[in-house]
């Protein structure tokens, strides 16, 4: 039997609004636009970072999460940057594949990881950052 596409599938070329919000959020992050990031984060957002380094753990609430982002830049001497290369979203979650790079203390970070976002009422309530090579990421930030 030949393949026939489902009529239930969304039209190709349409991007979910949460994928667009995430794309805009990563662009704002790259520009240091913390005001836009604050707009898309819920007040009680939790950003969990896997691993055992000084940046690992749960960062709770908008202020703590934004302070965490600033600290990442400070710890890397301003060299940290991430290049998202794929955005996926549905009505509850968004997933971003990210290439993170930085330099510090003679070490180089070059990791492809994933950030999983949970949305409630149009705002991000949870972010879970998972490294591609956890041992290398821990060594870099330790």
N, C-alpha and C positions, 0 to 999 in steps of 0.2 A: 504494500500500500504506500503511495507517495506521501511525502510530508506535506501537511497543510497547516499554515500558521493559525494559531488560535485567534479568534476575533476578540477574546478577552484581554489580549495583550495591549499595553498602551502603544500609541503611535510612536514609531521610531523618531528619534530626534527631539523628543520631549524630555526635558530634564525635571526631575522632581524639585519642588520648591526648597526642600531641605538640602538637596545637593547644591543648589544655587547659593543658599545661605552659607553653607560650609565653604564653598569656593570664595565667596566674598569675605568670610571670616579669615581664611588663610591668607588672602591678599592683604587684609587689614593687619594681620599679625606681621607679615613681611615689612609693612610700612610703619609698624609701631603704633598703629591706630587703636589704642586700648579703649577708646570711647565706643567704637563700633563693636568691639568684642564684648564689652560690658552689655550692650543692647541685646545681644543674642544669647547671653548666658542667663540662666535662672539665678535668682538671689541665692539659692541653696545648692548651686552646682557643686559637684565633686569631680575633680580631675585626679584620677588614679594613674600612677606611673609604676610599671612593673620594675622589678630589680631590687638591688641592695646598695644603691649608691646614694650620694647626698641629695639627689633630686627625686629619688623614689618615694613612694608612699601616696597618701591621700592628701590632696590640697582641697580644703572645704570653704565654700562661699566665694562670691565674686572677688572680694578684696584679696583673699589668700591665693586664689587662682591667678589673678593678675600679677600679684607680687611674685608668684612662682615664675611666670613668664619673664618678668624683668630680671629675676635672679639668674635664669638660664643665660640671658644675654650677658649679664655681669660676669658670671663664672667663666664664660667663654671669651671674655675680653671683647665682646661685641661681634664675634665671628659666627655665632650660631645662625643658621638659616635652614629652613625646610622647604622642600620643593614637592608639593603634592602632585601626584601624577594620575590619580584615579579617584573619582567621587561616585559613591553609590548611596542611594537613599530610598526609604519607603516612608510610610506615615508615622513611624515611631523611631527609626534609627537611621544614622548616616555613618558610612564607613569611608575613611580616607586613607589611601596608600601614600606614604610619605617617605621621601628621601631626605634624611637629616644629616647635616654636615656642620662641623665646627673644628676649631683648633684651640688647644690650651695646654700649657706646661709641656710643650714639645710633643704632644699627642694629637692625633687626628681622629675625628669622628666621621664615619661614612657608613650610615646604616639605613636600611630600608625596613621600615616598620609599618604599623597600622594604628590608626586612631579610630576607636569606635565611639560614637556619640548617641546618646538617647535624648529624644525630644519629647517634651510634654507641653501642650498648649503653645507650640511654636517656638519654644526656647530650649536651649541645651541644658539638661539637668545632670547629665553624667558624661564624662569623657574617660575612656580607658586607653592609655597609650601603651602599646606592646612593641618592644624592640624586635628587630629581625635577628640580631645576634646579641642576646642579653649579656653575655660575658664581656664582649667588647664594649658595649655601652656602659656597663658598670665600671669597667676599668677606666674608661675615659673620664667619667664624672667623679670617680673616687679620689 
